């Protein structure tokens, strides 16, 4: 049991005349007399209590449950002093809400089991103090994405697969209120005049909200959840995303200050991989990050985090990613990390990479390393730069050392499929060289893809001299040799 229980508990467990009891028949319990007794209110029966749901699916609740909850919630809002409640800490506020809800249940003569009452109390506390029906999903560490498509439809992604849950909201207004509560915590807003918003939760989880009139069937909320325990390259090896030799090469790439572009599709693990690579940045380096919604979790002590700002209600005050990257150059950075390159800031990032800010990193959406280079060129062109195509490609070659490709395979697993270095120009074509590849061999009886990481046999990558400068050439040679001799599955 949670919270306090007043003397009215006995009343709640005793069947009342005219009320519908949800528990099996049992011996009458002594009642607490009240004068005058309140008129009996026939409550619609709640869904019977169920065993805890399996991790992959939330149990569905009946419409009657939501009717009773709405009745009690409305009475609570009338009875509670929100100004005084805001002064309490979370635990004390929950106790106050529990006490008031217990009194409302007794006054309205609603009969429910102890398990149902606990469930209802938790739901109402979450509505008032947290993110409502999303709270149980946010507390689970096995969920990667939460997708809310209006008040009655919630999907989650678990183990790379999308599945529908039984979670629902009271109505679209409750969902809109939760969206506004989330975005207001980072100084942003979402409403009819500004219907699209990117934000983040306290733990760094990425949030996107789009509301009517743009979202036709009600507010749509998408949350990319971060795990409580930050992933490392060693864990990626354990999960099979990369082989031990490949992880060693990535460590060396991060250590010797190669300029890295991490490419991949949506949900392929680009940000996770970027977080892993930043673990190998020296602690005495000054790192500046630029993001639309701050989600990177760097562990170094000397990190400056910058975040873009949308325009205000008058359409002024916007700060774009390009302005942040350009301002970075005045902040004495040693490395610049851009959370996602998606526009003309690509030009400024490339300029920074080849003007003394070695070891800078960024992510972008592309299906393979060759497409990543093409997208860089396209984004620079879309920024209005009237430069010849060859000049842009020469700048790309001079700036980017390594492209790391991440992919989510059809069985939901995530793999690092390419470690590719940019060699230079041959005519008007950018030449690349694969150092490490992932080959798909087939699939097992359960539909899981079987594959292996392998070295392509490159003995001396282009960044060999850089590795020698940092004293890492022996480790690099050993990792390349091991990967070529014994590829892993």
Buried (B, 14 or more C-beta within 10 A) or exposed (E): EEBEBBEBBBBBBBBBEEBBBBBEEEEEEEEEEEEEEEEEEEBEBBBEBEEEEEEEEBBBBEEBBBBBBEBBBEBBEEEBEEEEBEEBEEEEBBBBBBBBBBBBBBBBBBBBBBEBBBBBBBBBBBBBBBBBBBBBBBEEEEBBBBBBBBBBBBBBBBEBEEEBBEBBBBBBEBBBBBBBEBBEEBEBBBBEEBBEBBBBBEEBBBBBBBBBEEBEEBBBBBBBBBBEEBBBBEBBBEEBBBBBBBBBBBBBBBBBBBBBBBBBBEBBBBBBBBBBBBBBBBEEBEBBBBBBBBBBBBEBEBBEBBBBBBEEEEEEEEBBBBBBBBBBBEEEBBBBBBBBBBBBBBBBBBBBBBEEBBBBBBBBBBBBBBBBBBBBBEBBBEBEEEBEEEEBBBBBBBBBBBBBBBBBBEBBBBBBBBBBBBEEBEEEEBEBBBBBBBEEEEBEEEEEBEBBBBBBEBEEBBBBEBBEEEEBBEBBBEBBEBBBEEBBE
